[in-house]
């Protein structure tokens, strides 16, 4: 288990905002929104806020980190 996976699992959240996931990755929130826009990360937009589900966050970490 790598650092990103461990940090995600420790949060015990079912979803993340772009801010919280950016904090885990160590990047800016706009970078996470770009990942979603470019199709590298799956997220859904609800009332103007992107949400990233736990399974999608773990898939991203496994693929790219």
PyMOL CGO cylinders between C-alpha atoms (Angstrom):
from pymol import cmd
from pymol.cgo import CYLINDER

trace = [
    CYLINDER, 0.00, 0.00, 0.00, 1.50, 3.33, -1.03, 0.3, 1, 1, 1, 1, 1, 1,
    CYLINDER, 1.50, 3.33, -1.03, 1.26, 6.63, 0.84, 0.3, 1, 1, 1, 1, 1, 1,
    CYLINDER, 1.26, 6.63, 0.84, -1.69, 7.96, -1.19, 0.3, 1, 1, 1, 1, 1, 1,
    CYLINDER, -1.69, 7.96, -1.19, -3.75, 4.80, -0.67, 0.3, 1, 1, 1, 1, 1, 1,
    CYLINDER, -3.75, 4.80, -0.67, -3.02, 4.81, 3.05, 0.3, 1, 1, 1, 1, 1, 1,
    CYLINDER, -3.02, 4.81, 3.05, -3.98, 8.48, 3.40, 0.3, 1, 1, 1, 1, 1, 1,
    CYLINDER, -3.98, 8.48, 3.40, -7.26, 7.94, 1.51, 0.3, 1, 1, 1, 1, 1, 1,
    CYLINDER, -7.26, 7.94, 1.51, -8.24, 4.88, 3.53, 0.3, 1, 1, 1, 1, 1, 1,
    CYLINDER, -8.24, 4.88, 3.53, -7.40, 6.62, 6.82, 0.3, 1, 1, 1, 1, 1, 1,
    CYLINDER, -7.40, 6.62, 6.82, -9.90, 9.40, 6.08, 0.3, 1, 1, 1, 1, 1, 1,
    CYLINDER, -9.90, 9.40, 6.08, -12.77, 6.88, 6.04, 0.3, 1, 1, 1, 1, 1, 1,
    CYLINDER, -12.77, 6.88, 6.04, -14.70, 9.12, 3.64, 0.3, 1, 1, 1, 1, 1, 1,
    CYLINDER, -14.70, 9.12, 3.64, -16.93, 7.89, 0.85, 0.3, 1, 1, 1, 1, 1, 1,
    CYLINDER, -16.93, 7.89, 0.85, -16.16, 10.90, -1.32, 0.3, 1, 1, 1, 1, 1, 1,
    CYLINDER, -16.16, 10.90, -1.32, -13.75, 13.84, -1.56, 0.3, 1, 1, 1, 1, 1, 1,
    CYLINDER, -13.75, 13.84, -1.56, -14.04, 17.42, -2.73, 0.3, 1, 1, 1, 1, 1, 1,
    CYLINDER, -14.04, 17.42, -2.73, -11.41, 18.74, -5.12, 0.3, 1, 1, 1, 1, 1, 1,
    CYLINDER, -11.41, 18.74, -5.12, -9.84, 20.57, -2.15, 0.3, 1, 1, 1, 1, 1, 1,
    CYLINDER, -9.84, 20.57, -2.15, -9.58, 17.50, 0.07, 0.3, 1, 1, 1, 1, 1, 1,
    CYLINDER, -9.58, 17.50, 0.07, -8.30, 15.25, -2.73, 0.3, 1, 1, 1, 1, 1, 1,
    CYLINDER, -8.30, 15.25, -2.73, -5.79, 17.91, -3.80, 0.3, 1, 1, 1, 1, 1, 1,
    CYLINDER, -5.79, 17.91, -3.80, -4.51, 17.96, -0.23, 0.3, 1, 1, 1, 1, 1, 1,
    CYLINDER, -4.51, 17.96, -0.23, -3.97, 14.19, -0.33, 0.3, 1, 1, 1, 1, 1, 1,
    CYLINDER, -3.97, 14.19, -0.33, -2.13, 14.40, -3.66, 0.3, 1, 1, 1, 1, 1, 1,
    CYLINDER, -2.13, 14.40, -3.66, -0.14, 17.49, -2.70, 0.3, 1, 1, 1, 1, 1, 1,
    CYLINDER, -0.14, 17.49, -2.70, -1.38, 19.52, -5.67, 0.3, 1, 1, 1, 1, 1, 1,
    CYLINDER, -1.38, 19.52, -5.67, -3.63, 22.56, -6.11, 0.3, 1, 1, 1, 1, 1, 1,
    CYLINDER, -3.63, 22.56, -6.11, -7.42, 22.10, -6.34, 0.3, 1, 1, 1, 1, 1, 1,
    CYLINDER, -7.42, 22.10, -6.34, -7.36, 23.51, -9.88, 0.3, 1, 1, 1, 1, 1, 1,
    CYLINDER, -7.36, 23.51, -9.88, -5.06, 20.63, -10.82, 0.3, 1, 1, 1, 1, 1, 1,
    CYLINDER, -5.06, 20.63, -10.82, -7.62, 18.09, -9.59, 0.3, 1, 1, 1, 1, 1, 1,
    CYLINDER, -7.62, 18.09, -9.59, -10.35, 19.88, -11.57, 0.3, 1, 1, 1, 1, 1, 1,
    CYLINDER, -10.35, 19.88, -11.57, -8.09, 19.70, -14.65, 0.3, 1, 1, 1, 1, 1, 1,
    CYLINDER, -8.09, 19.70, -14.65, -7.59, 15.95, -14.09, 0.3, 1, 1, 1, 1, 1, 1,
    CYLINDER, -7.59, 15.95, -14.09, -11.39, 15.57, -14.07, 0.3, 1, 1, 1, 1, 1, 1,
    CYLINDER, -11.39, 15.57, -14.07, -11.83, 17.76, -17.15, 0.3, 1, 1, 1, 1, 1, 1,
    CYLINDER, -11.83, 17.76, -17.15, -9.10, 15.85, -19.02, 0.3, 1, 1, 1, 1, 1, 1,
    CYLINDER, -9.10, 15.85, -19.02, -10.61, 12.46, -18.12, 0.3, 1, 1, 1, 1, 1, 1,
    CYLINDER, -10.61, 12.46, -18.12, -7.73, 11.32, -15.89, 0.3, 1, 1, 1, 1, 1, 1,
    CYLINDER, -7.73, 11.32, -15.89, -9.97, 11.27, -12.82, 0.3, 1, 1, 1, 1, 1, 1,
    CYLINDER, -9.97, 11.27, -12.82, -13.69, 10.61, -12.52, 0.3, 1, 1, 1, 1, 1, 1,
    CYLINDER, -13.69, 10.61, -12.52, -15.74, 13.12, -10.59, 0.3, 1, 1, 1, 1, 1, 1,
    CYLINDER, -15.74, 13.12, -10.59, -19.31, 14.36, -10.60, 0.3, 1, 1, 1, 1, 1, 1,
    CYLINDER, -19.31, 14.36, -10.60, -20.40, 17.97, -10.35, 0.3, 1, 1, 1, 1, 1, 1,
    CYLINDER, -20.40, 17.97, -10.35, -23.21, 18.73, -7.91, 0.3, 1, 1, 1, 1, 1, 1,
    CYLINDER, -23.21, 18.73, -7.91, -24.29, 22.34, -7.35, 0.3, 1, 1, 1, 1, 1, 1,
    CYLINDER, -24.29, 22.34, -7.35, -21.01, 23.60, -8.78, 0.3, 1, 1, 1, 1, 1, 1,
    CYLINDER, -21.01, 23.60, -8.78, -18.81, 21.37, -6.61, 0.3, 1, 1, 1, 1, 1, 1,
    CYLINDER, -18.81, 21.37, -6.61, -16.94, 18.34, -7.91, 0.3, 1, 1, 1, 1, 1, 1,
    CYLINDER, -16.94, 18.34, -7.91, -17.07, 15.18, -5.82, 0.3, 1, 1, 1, 1, 1, 1,
    CYLINDER, -17.07, 15.18, -5.82, -14.69, 12.27, -6.24, 0.3, 1, 1, 1, 1, 1, 1,
    CYLINDER, -14.69, 12.27, -6.24, -15.89, 8.94, -4.91, 0.3, 1, 1, 1, 1, 1, 1,
    CYLINDER, -15.89, 8.94, -4.91, -13.56, 6.75, -2.85, 0.3, 1, 1, 1, 1, 1, 1,
    CYLINDER, -13.56, 6.75, -2.85, -13.37, 4.06, -5.53, 0.3, 1, 1, 1, 1, 1, 1,
    CYLINDER, -13.37, 4.06, -5.53, -12.43, 6.64, -8.18, 0.3, 1, 1, 1, 1, 1, 1,
    CYLINDER, -12.43, 6.64, -8.18, -9.82, 8.20, -5.88, 0.3, 1, 1, 1, 1, 1, 1,
    CYLINDER, -9.82, 8.20, -5.88, -8.24, 4.79, -5.27, 0.3, 1, 1, 1, 1, 1, 1,
    CYLINDER, -8.24, 4.79, -5.27, -8.30, 3.98, -9.00, 0.3, 1, 1, 1, 1, 1, 1,
    CYLINDER, -8.30, 3.98, -9.00, -6.48, 7.23, -9.75, 0.3, 1, 1, 1, 1, 1, 1,
    CYLINDER, -6.48, 7.23, -9.75, -3.87, 6.59, -7.05, 0.3, 1, 1, 1, 1, 1, 1,
    CYLINDER, -3.87, 6.59, -7.05, -3.27, 3.06, -8.35, 0.3, 1, 1, 1, 1, 1, 1,
    CYLINDER, -3.27, 3.06, -8.35, -2.89, 4.23, -11.95, 0.3, 1, 1, 1, 1, 1, 1,
    CYLINDER, -2.89, 4.23, -11.95, -0.82, 7.35, -11.58, 0.3, 1, 1, 1, 1, 1, 1,
    CYLINDER, -0.82, 7.35, -11.58, 1.07, 7.25, -8.26, 0.3, 1, 1, 1, 1, 1, 1,
]
cmd.load_cgo(trace, "trace")
